[in-house]
Amino acid sequence: MGPYFDAIYTAICQKSYELKVFKHIFQVYRGAALYGAKEKKDTVWGNASSGLNRFGPIRAPNFLRQSVRWDFAPDICKDYKETGFCTFGDSCKFLHDRTDYKHGWEIERDYTAGRMKEDDDDKYRISSEDEEEEESELPFKCFICRQSFVNPVVTKCKHYFCEKCALGHFQKTSKCYICEQNTMGVFKVAKDLIVKLKENEEKQKDDLKNDVEEKNEEIRDNKTDGDGRPS
């Protein structure tokens, strides 16, 4: 059956070519088989029915709205960047990074103020008001023993205790000592509180050192005579 259909197809194509060449001579209807027969020329000079090879821009459809978004950081996970959470977790192949740069007006402001070349660790850090409020709300004494913190820990409800006090209270009940929420035995190291306590301790040492120096200067001044000579 194969050669038979090939012969029919070849005959139809040949007949179509003859009708196309001698169209002005043969003005007779040749049947439904040759009514729409034509030679397909899917080129830029032909009919290009596929629509893939045409000259010039193609008009956009009116019923379809298109938008273009340029991704200048294709290696960063957009979900983690915007929300701080990614459903893929550690298996995500993109970079989990939430750092950001200063805006142009902020850089221009620093340049105008003459602070552009200052060496500061927090120069490009954009601090939020929430972080400042959290730092100011950190306690300085344990709520259970009412003493200074010793190995401070923090619960899931953001309450701070000494490690020994928290474990001792957990043996009695799993509820928080302050808000009575279930801690589930989770006590993390309070790194932010440890940093604040160290800063306060260093500040107290500096203040004590300055007070001692001021007292020594007063003692030296009292030992001098009216002429300014030591007695």
DOVEX-792589 format. One record per residue (C-alpha): x, y, z. Coordinates in steps of 0.2 Angstrom, whole numbers, padded with zeros to 4 digits, always signed. Example, Ala and Ser with C-alpha at 12.3 -4.5 7.8 and 13.67 -1.06 7.14 Angstrom:
+0062-0022+0039
+0068-0005+0036
//
This chain:
+0000+0000+0000
+0015+0011+0003
+0020+0014-0016
+0002+0016-0021
-0001+0031-0009
+0016+0038-0014
+0011+0038-0032
-0006+0046-0028
+0003+0060-0018
+0016+0063-0032
+0002+0064-0045
-0008+0076-0034
+0007+0087-0032
+0012+0087-0050
-0006+0091-0055
-0006+0106-0042
+0010+0112-0050
+0003+0112-0067
-0013+0121-0062
-0003+0134-0053
+0008+0137-0068
-0005+0137-0081
-0019+0145-0070
-0023+0158-0083
-0027+0144-0096
-0036+0131-0086
-0051+0140-0078
-0060+0123-0074
-0065+0116-0058
-0055+0100-0055
-0063+0092-0040
-0062+0093-0021
-0045+0084-0021
-0037+0098-0030
-0047+0113-0023
-0035+0117-0009
-0019+0109-0015
-0005+0121-0014
+0014+0120-0012
+0019+0125+0005
+0033+0137+0007
+0037+0139+0025
+0050+0153+0022
+0051+0171+0025
+0047+0173+0007
+0032+0161+0007
+0017+0161+0017
+0026+0157+0033
+0010+0148+0041
+0020+0143+0056
+0023+0161+0062
+0041+0158+0067
+0050+0166+0052
+0043+0183+0049
+0051+0200+0046
+0050+0214+0059
+0041+0215+0075
+0025+0205+0078
+0010+0215+0086
+0006+0209+0104
-0011+0201+0106
-0024+0212+0114
-0031+0199+0125
-0015+0194+0133
-0006+0205+0146
+0013+0202+0147
+0025+0208+0160
+0044+0207+0161
+0054+0205+0176
+0073+0206+0176
+0081+0195+0189
+0098+0203+0194
+0102+0190+0207
+0097+0173+0200
+0108+0163+0213
+0098+0170+0228
+0082+0161+0235
+0068+0174+0233
+0057+0165+0246
+0071+0166+0260
+0076+0184+0254
+0058+0191+0256
+0051+0181+0270
+0065+0172+0279
+0058+0155+0276
+0060+0142+0262
+0050+0126+0260
+0065+0117+0253
+0075+0120+0269
+0094+0114+0268
+0090+0105+0252
+0087+0122+0242
+0100+0124+0228
+0099+0143+0229
+0108+0154+0242
+0099+0158+0258
+0105+0176+0261
+0095+0191+0268
+0108+0204+0267
+0105+0220+0258
+0114+0236+0252
+0111+0254+0256
+0100+0264+0244
+0108+0277+0233
+0101+0291+0244
+0109+0284+0259
+0126+0283+0251
+0124+0300+0245
+0119+0306+0262
+0135+0298+0270
+0146+0306+0256
+0139+0323+0259
+0141+0322+0278
+0159+0316+0276
+0157+0299+0283
+0160+0289+0267
+0178+0284+0272
+0175+0280+0290
+0179+0262+0296
+0165+0256+0305
+0159+0238+0307
+0140+0243+0307
+0143+0255+0293
+0132+0246+0280
+0120+0238+0293
+0102+0244+0292
+0096+0242+0310
+0078+0241+0314
+0068+0249+0328
+0062+0232+0334
+0080+0226+0337
+0084+0242+0347
+0068+0239+0357
+0073+0221+0361
+0090+0226+0366
+0083+0239+0378
+0070+0227+0385
+0083+0214+0390
+0083+0210+0409
+0098+0212+0421
+0092+0200+0435
+0085+0183+0435
+0066+0183+0439
+0067+0167+0450
+0083+0170+0461
+0082+0189+0459
+0101+0189+0457
+0113+0192+0443
+0113+0180+0429
+0124+0164+0429
+0124+0155+0413
+0108+0164+0406
+0096+0154+0395
+0080+0159+0386
+0064+0150+0383
+0053+0149+0368
+0042+0163+0375
+0058+0175+0376
+0060+0175+0395
+0077+0174+0403
+0083+0164+0418
+0098+0157+0425
+0102+0139+0419
+0101+0132+0436
+0085+0141+0441
+0077+0136+0424
+0081+0118+0426
+0075+0118+0444
+0059+0126+0440
+0056+0114+0426
+0057+0099+0438
+0042+0106+0446
+0032+0111+0431
+0035+0113+0412
+0026+0130+0412
+0036+0146+0411
+0039+0155+0428
+0033+0172+0421
+0019+0169+0407
+0015+0150+0412
+0017+0144+0394
+0023+0127+0391
+0042+0128+0388
+0043+0109+0383
+0060+0109+0391
+0068+0120+0378
+0081+0132+0385
+0093+0140+0373
+0109+0150+0377
+0104+0168+0378
+0118+0175+0367
+0111+0192+0366
+0110+0194+0384
+0127+0187+0387
+0134+0201+0375
+0124+0214+0384
+0130+0209+0401
+0148+0209+0395
+0146+0226+0388
+0139+0232+0405
+0153+0224+0414
+0166+0233+0403
+0157+0249+0405
+0157+0247+0424
+0176+0244+0424
+0179+0259+0414
+0168+0270+0425
+0177+0263+0440
+0194+0266+0432
+0189+0284+0428
+0183+0287+0446
+0200+0281+0453
+0210+0292+0441
+0199+0307+0446
+0202+0303+0465
+0221+0302+0462
+0221+0319+0453
+0211+0326+0468
+0224+0319+0480
+0239+0326+0470
+0230+0343+0469
+0228+0343+0488
+0246+0339+0491
+0252+0354+0482
+0257+0371+0490
+0249+0388+0485
+0264+0391+0473
+0260+0375+0464
+0275+0365+0471
+0273+0348+0480
+0274+0349+0499
//
